Amino acid sequence: MSTEVETKDAADSELPAVPVVSATAQSEEPAAWRRRRYQVIAGVVAIALIAAFVANNFLARQYSPAGAVSQYLGAIQSGNGTAAWTLIQVSAPTTKVDANLTGRAALQAAFSSGKPDMKGFAITSTSNATASLAAVNFSYETSGGTKQGTLGVERSGETSFGFYPVWRVVITPALLDVVLPKGSPGVTIDGKAVALPVGAKSIVAVLPLAHSIRFNGTQMLETQVVGVDAFSSLQQTVPYQPKFTSGGLDAARGAIKVAFDACAKSTSFRPDACPQTSDLPFGTSPQWQLVGDPLQDPALTFDADLNPVATGHFQMVVSYQEAGIDGTNHWPSSGGYKAALVLTASGVTVNSVVSANDLGGLQRPDGATDQAAKDLVTKAFVTCASVKSPAPADCPERLSSPDATNVSWALSGDPLAGSTVAFDQASGLFTLKGKFSMTSTYYVNGYQSGSPSYTTSYTAYLFWDGQALRLVTISGEF
């Protein structure tokens, strides 16, 4: 029994041990979603989703009307012509132009000349006209303050990354009004020579950027460079005002002098293309003489069509004959003048000189005093009293008897007593007015007679010749 029992025990002891897992040990095993490798995978997926979302938002903004305008404004602000060109499409000019500078080379040339006045910008709103057309409003900072702008944008039909639409900024060319004077050798815009007609307005289409415009010079005209910012204004006149060189000024003054010399040789009381005129119905054989220098106060300017014009003041005296008057009479003609100049590359000529009444007034010369005028007229009265004529030229006295001979005159009193002197700033003419008394003795048919002058008032006309007063004539009046 004991053996059997022992054998059985031994057999039982040889069976393998079976592990027993307690309930406590089973509960300490972590769930799959809490294991580290699954957490890492989940994190990577989340990051990828977030990045995709951010990238999609970025690209959506980038490939939108506002994004296209923002990129374009950034490109022109930084002067990146290559980037700017890829973002735009240029429309045709809105009118007929004489020159069109709106290509890619013109854009690069414009950036080499300068950048628009834009220190910063912000997109303010977008409005969609259709699915493929939009308008983007923006504000931008300039040296003169904040300004507002609008750019049109059009969907091109292309896509990026096979999904995002490509929008392009629609650029309307700016129009520059350019006027070249006759004799101009031409103009250069952003380094490119442009052939334009002279003596007339031309229209040049350019991109709405900053431009450098060089007006080429000659012997007569100075070279000038004008900057134009066309970004904020799609049509403007280039502010060019030609300037004579020192040689050009000398040539213009010389041409004016030649013109006045020619006018002084005229034998007409109202010569064509000359400023002087005298209405003397009974006068004959006129001859003109310049008094002083018509170039003492010239102003050389250019009119609206950039034709050169000279303005100033002139003084001339006409001498003439008149029936019944003994000797040569004289009469003043003076005032403002306007000379139309003709400009060439190497010279200046005068087309015409006409009278002008809208010029500024002259200053009375310091040496042209009232007393100096009275002294001249006093001497002239003495001379007039000595002339043995019933109607002497340039003198105020007159007899009513046409048959009088051996006439002699006697001056009574002081003709300058109570006289007044006046200066006309528009014409430069001095007048001295007063009363006089002169009595004559004469013979008619062998009989002596006598009578006073039937003119009792007078007006003396004087010019300042640049050095002193000069008496032109004394006219008698009732």
C-alpha positions in Angstrom: 0.0 0.0 0.0 2.7 2.1 0.9 4.5 1.4 -2.3 1.5 2.0 -4.3 0.8 5.0 -2.5 4.3 6.2 -2.8 4.3 5.4 -6.6 1.2 7.4 -7.0 2.6 10.3 -5.2 5.7 10.2 -7.2 3.7 10.1 -10.4 1.7 13.0 -9.2 4.8 15.0 -8.5 6.1 14.6 -12.1 3.1 16.6 -13.6 4.1 20.1 -14.9 3.2 23.1 -12.9 0.3 25.2 -14.3 0.8 29.0 -13.7 -2.1 30.8 -12.2 -2.8 34.4 -13.2 -4.5 36.4 -10.6 -7.2 39.0 -11.4 -4.9 41.7 -10.1 -2.2 40.9 -12.6 -4.6 40.9 -15.5 -5.9 44.5 -14.7 -2.3 46.0 -14.9 -2.0 45.4 -18.7 -2.3 48.9 -20.7 -5.0 49.4 -23.4 -3.8 49.5 -27.0 -4.6 53.2 -27.5 -2.5 54.1 -24.5 0.6 52.4 -25.8 3.4 54.9 -26.9 3.7 53.8 -30.5 0.0 54.4 -31.2 0.2 57.8 -29.5 3.2 58.8 -31.8 1.3 57.7 -34.9 -1.8 59.7 -33.8 0.2 62.8 -33.2 1.8 62.6 -36.6 -1.6 62.3 -38.2 -2.9 65.2 -36.2 0.0 67.4 -37.2 -0.3 66.4 -40.8 -4.0 67.3 -40.8 -3.3 70.7 -39.2 -0.5 71.4 -41.6 -2.7 70.5 -44.5 -5.4 72.8 -43.2 -3.0 75.7 -42.7 -1.4 75.1 -46.1 -4.8 74.9 -47.8 -5.8 78.2 -46.2 -2.5 79.8 -47.2 -2.8 78.7 -50.7 -6.4 79.6 -50.9 -5.5 83.1 -49.9 -2.5 83.2 -52.2 -4.5 82.1 -55.2 -7.4 84.6 -54.7 -8.1 88.1 -56.1 -6.8 89.7 -52.9 -3.7 87.5 -52.9 -2.9 88.4 -56.5 -3.2 92.1 -55.7 -1.2 91.8 -52.5 1.6 90.0 -54.3 1.6 92.6 -57.1 1.7 95.5 -54.7 4.5 93.8 -52.8 6.5 93.3 -56.1 6.2 97.0 -57.2 7.0 98.2 -53.6 10.2 96.2 -53.6 11.0 96.9 -57.3 10.8 93.2 -58.4 10.0 93.5 -62.0 10.2 89.8 -62.8 7.6 88.9 -60.1 5.4 91.8 -61.0 5.2 90.8 -64.7 4.1 87.3 -63.9 1.2 88.7 -61.8 -0.4 91.0 -64.4 -2.1 91.1 -67.8 -1.9 94.5 -69.6 -5.0 95.7 -71.4 -5.0 97.9 -74.5 -4.8 101.7 -74.0 -8.2 103.4 -73.7 -7.5 105.8 -76.6 -5.2 106.1 -79.6 -1.7 106.7 -78.6 1.5 108.0 -80.3 3.7 105.5 -78.4 3.0 102.4 -76.4 5.5 101.5 -73.6 3.7 98.7 -71.8 5.7 95.6 -72.5 7.9 93.5 -70.2 11.1 95.5 -71.2 9.2 98.7 -70.4 8.3 97.4 -67.0 11.9 96.5 -66.2 13.1 99.9 -67.5 10.6 101.7 -65.3 11.9 99.9 -62.2 15.4 100.9 -63.1 14.3 104.5 -63.0 12.5 104.4 -59.7 9.6 103.0 -57.7 6.1 104.5 -57.0 5.6 106.5 -53.8 4.3 103.6 -51.7 5.7 103.0 -48.2 3.1 100.3 -47.3 -0.3 98.9 -48.2 -3.3 97.0 -46.9 -6.0 95.1 -48.7 -9.4 96.5 -47.5 -12.1 94.6 -49.4 -12.9 92.5 -52.4 -16.0 92.5 -54.5 -16.8 89.9 -57.1 -18.5 91.0 -60.3 -18.6 87.5 -61.8 -17.0 84.2 -61.0 -13.9 85.3 -63.0 -13.9 89.0 -62.4 -13.2 90.9 -59.1 -12.2 94.3 -57.8 -9.8 94.6 -54.9 -9.8 97.8 -52.8 -6.6 98.7 -50.9 -5.1 101.6 -49.0 -1.4 102.6 -49.2 0.9 105.0 -47.5 2.7 107.7 -49.4 4.9 110.6 -48.5 1.8 112.8 -48.7 -0.4 110.6 -46.6 -2.8 107.7 -47.0 -4.5 107.1 -50.4 -7.0 104.6 -51.7 -6.8 102.5 -54.8 -8.7 99.7 -56.7 -7.3 97.1 -59.0 -9.3 94.8 -61.2 -8.4 91.0 -61.2 -9.4 88.4 -63.7 -9.3 84.6 -63.4 -6.8 83.3 -66.0 -8.2 79.8 -66.6 -4.9 78.3 -65.3 -4.6 76.4 -62.1 -1.8 75.8 -59.6 -1.2 72.4 -58.0 -4.0 71.2 -60.3 -6.6 72.8 -58.1 -6.1 76.5 -57.1 -7.2 79.1 -59.7 -4.6 81.6 -60.9 -5.7 85.2 -60.8 -4.0 88.1 -62.6 -4.1 91.8 -62.0 -5.6 93.7 -64.9 -3.4 96.7 -65.7 -4.9 99.6 -67.5 -2.1 101.7 -69.1 -1.6 105.2 -67.8 -1.7 108.0 -70.5 0.9 110.7 -70.4 0.3 114.0 -72.4 3.7 115.1 -73.7 4.3 118.3 -75.6 7.6 118.9 -77.4 8.6 122.4 -78.6 9.6 123.0 -82.2 13.3 122.4 -82.6 13.3 119.8 -79.9 15.5 116.7 -80.6 13.1 114.4 -78.8 12.4 112.7 -75.5 13.7 109.6 -73.7 11.4 107.6 -71.3 13.0 105.3 -68.8 16.1 105.2 -71.0 14.3 104.5 -74.3 14.2 107.1 -77.1 10.7 107.8 -78.2 9.9 109.5 -81.5 7.1 112.0 -81.0 6.0 114.9 -83.2 7.1 118.4 -82.2 5.0 121.4 -81.7 1.9 119.4 -80.7 0.5 117.2 -77.9 1.3 113.5 -78.0 -0.1 110.7 -75.9 2.2 108.0 -74.6 0.8 104.8 -72.9 3.0 103.6 -70.0 2.5 101.2 -67.1 1.1 102.8 -64.0 4.5 103.0 -62.3 7.1 105.7 -61.7 8.9 107.0 -64.8 11.8 109.2 -65.7 11.3 111.4 -68.7 14.3 113.1 -70.3 13.8 116.0 -72.6 16.9 116.2 -74.7 18.7 119.5 -75.1 20.1 121.5 -78.0 22.3 124.5 -78.3 19.1 126.5 -77.6 17.4 124.4 -75.0 18.6 122.9 -71.7 18.3 119.2 -71.1 15.7 118.4 -68.5 14.7 115.3 -66.6 11.2 115.1 -65.2 9.9 112.4 -62.8 6.3 111.2 -63.1 4.5 108.8 -60.7 1.6 107.3 -62.8 0.6 104.8 -60.1 -2.1 107.0 -58.6 -3.2 108.9 -61.8 -3.9 107.1 -65.1 -3.9 110.4 -67.1 -1.7 113.4 -66.6 0.3 116.0 -68.4 4.1 115.7 -68.0 5.1 119.0 -66.2 7.7 120.1 -68.7 8.7 123.8 -69.1 11.5 124.3 -71.6 14.4 126.6 -70.6 16.8 128.4 -72.9 20.5 127.9 -72.6 22.6 131.0 -72.2 23.3 130.7 -75.9 19.6 130.3 -76.6 18.8 133.5 -74.6 21.4 135.4 -76.6 20.0 134.1 -79.8 16.4 135.1 -78.8 17.4 138.6 -77.7 19.3 139.0 -81.0 16.3 137.9 -83.0 14.1 140.4 -81.1 16.5 143.2 -81.9 16.6 142.2 -85.6 12.8 142.3 -85.6 12.5 145.7 -84.1 15.2 147.1 -86.4 13.1 145.8 -89.3 9.9 147.4 -87.8 11.8 150.7 -87.5 12.5 150.6 -91.2 8.8 150.4 -92.1 7.2 153.2 -94.0 3.6 152.6 -92.8 1.8 154.1 -89.9 0.4 150.6 -89.1 3.1 148.2 -90.2 2.2 144.5 -90.4 3.8 142.1 -87.8 5.0 145.1 -85.8 3.7 146.6 -82.5 3.8 150.3 -83.3 0.9 152.3 -84.7 -0.2 155.9 -85.1 -3.5 157.1 -86.3 -2.6 160.4 -88.1 -5.2 160.9 -90.8 -3.4 163.8 -92.4 0.1 162.5 -92.0 2.3 161.4 -94.8 5.8 159.9 -95.3 6.2 158.1 -91.9 9.6 157.1 -90.6 10.1 155.2 -87.4 12.8 155.4 -84.8 13.4 153.3 -81.7 13.8 155.1 -78.4 15.7 153.2 -75.7 16.2 149.4 -75.7 13.2 147.1 -76.2 15.3 144.4 -74.6 15.6 146.2 -71.2 12.8 144.1 -69.6 12.1 141.1 -71.9 10.5 138.0 -70.4 11.2 134.8 -72.4 8.6 132.1 -71.8 6.7 129.3 -73.6 3.0 129.2 -74.3 0.6 126.3 -73.8 1.9 124.6 -77.0 5.5 125.3 -75.8 6.1 127.9 -78.5 8.7 130.4 -77.3 7.3 133.9 -76.7 9.1 137.1 -75.7 7.2 140.0 -74.0 8.5 143.4 -73.0 8.0 147.1 -73.6 9.0 149.3 -76.6 9.1 153.0 -77.4 9.1 154.4 -80.9 8.7 157.8 -82.5 7.3 158.4 -85.9 8.3 161.4 -87.9 5.9 162.6 -90.7 4.8 165.4 -92.9 1.5 167.1 -92.7 0.0 169.7 -95.0 -0.1 173.2 -93.4 2.6 172.3 -90.9 6.1 173.7 -91.3 8.7 171.1 -90.6 8.7 167.5 -89.6 6.2 166.4 -87.0 6.8 163.6 -84.4 4.4 161.4 -82.5 5.0 158.7 -79.9 4.0 155.0 -80.0 4.7 152.8 -77.1 3.5 150.0 -74.8 3.8 146.3 -74.3 4.8 143.9 -77.1 4.6 140.1 -77.6 7.1 138.5 -80.0 6.3 135.0 -81.4 9.6 133.2 -81.7 10.5 130.3 -84.0 12.9 127.8 -82.4 15.2 125.5 -84.3 18.0 123.2 -82.9 20.6 125.9 -83.6 18.9 129.2 -83.7 15.9 131.5 -83.0 14.0 133.8 -85.3 11.0 136.1 -84.8 7.8 135.4 -86.7 6.0 138.6 -85.6 5.8 141.3 -83.0 2.4 142.5 -81.9 1.1 145.0 -79.3 0.2 143.5 -75.9 -1.8 145.4 -73.3 -1.9 142.7 -70.6 1.6 143.0 -69.3 2.8 144.2 -66.0 3.4 147.9 -65.4 6.8 149.6 -65.8 8.6 151.3 -62.9 9.2 155.0 -63.3 12.9 155.6 -63.7 14.5 157.5 -60.8 16.1 160.1 -63.1 12.8 160.9 -64.8 11.7 163.6 -62.3 9.0 166.2 -62.8 11.5 168.9 -62.7 13.6 167.2 -65.4 10.5 167.1 -67.6 9.6 170.7 -66.9 13.1 171.9 -67.8 12.9 170.2 -71.2 9.5 171.7 -72.0 10.6 175.1 -70.9 13.5 175.1 -73.4 11.1 173.8 -76.1 8.7 176.7 -75.5 11.6 179.1 -76.0 12.5 177.4 -79.3 8.9 177.3 -80.4 8.5 181.0 -79.8 11.5 181.7 -82.1 10.0 179.8 -85.1 8.6 182.2 -87.7 5.7 180.0 -88.8 1.9 180.1 -88.3 2.0 176.4 -87.6 5.4 175.1 -86.6 5.9 171.4 -86.2 6.2 169.9 -82.7 5.0 173.2 -81.2 1.6 174.1 -79.7 0.9 177.6 -81.1 -1.3 178.1 -84.2 -2.6 181.0 -86.2 -6.0 181.0 -87.9 -4.9 183.1 -90.9 -3.5 180.8 -93.6 -2.0 183.8 -95.6 0.1 185.2 -92.8 3.8 185.8 -93.6 6.8 187.1 -91.6 5.2 185.6 -88.5 6.9 186.1 -85.1 5.8 184.8 -81.7 6.1 186.3 -78.2 5.6 184.1 -75.1 3.7 185.6 -72.2 4.1 184.3 -68.7 5.4 181.0 -67.6 3.8 178.1 -69.5 5.0 175.7 -66.8 3.1 177.4 -64.0 0.4 175.1 -62.7 1.5 172.3 -65.1 1.3 168.6 -64.1 3.4 165.6 -65.0 2.1 162.1 -65.3 3.7 158.7 -66.0 1.8 155.9 -67.7 3.1 152.5 -66.4 1.5 150.6 -69.3 3.2 152.5 -72.1 6.2 154.2 -70.4 5.0 157.6 -71.7 5.4 160.8 -69.8 2.9 163.6 -70.3 3.2 167.2 -69.1 0.0 169.2 -69.3 -0.5 173.0 -68.9 -1.7 176.2 -70.3 0.3 178.8 -72.3 -0.1 182.3 -73.8 1.6 183.3 -77.1 0.9 186.3 -79.3 1.9 186.6 -82.9 2.7 189.5 -85.2 2.5 188.9 -89.0 1.8 190.4 -92.4 -1.2 189.7 -94.6 -1.0 191.1 -98.1 1.6 193.6 -96.9 -0.3 194.7 -93.9 0.9 194.1 -90.4 -1.4 192.4 -88.0 -1.4 190.4 -84.8 -3.4 187.9 -82.8 -3.0 185.3 -80.1 -2.6 181.6 -80.7 -6.1 180.0 -80.9 -4.7 177.0 -79.0 -4.2 177.8 -75.3 -3.5 174.4 -73.7 -0.8 171.9 -74.5 0.3 168.4 -73.8 4.0 167.5 -74.0 5.0 163.9 -74.6 8.3 162.5 -73.3 10.2 159.2 -73.3 13.0 157.9 -71.0 15.7 156.6 -73.4 17.6 154.8 -70.7 19.8 157.7 -69.8 17.6 160.8 -69.8 14.2 162.2 -70.7 13.6 162.9 -74.3 10.9 165.3 -75.6 8.9 163.9 -78.5 6.5 166.7 -79.3 4.3 169.4 -77.8 0.7 169.3 -79.0 -1.5 172.3 -78.9 -5.1 172.1 -77.8 -8.1 174.3 -77.4 
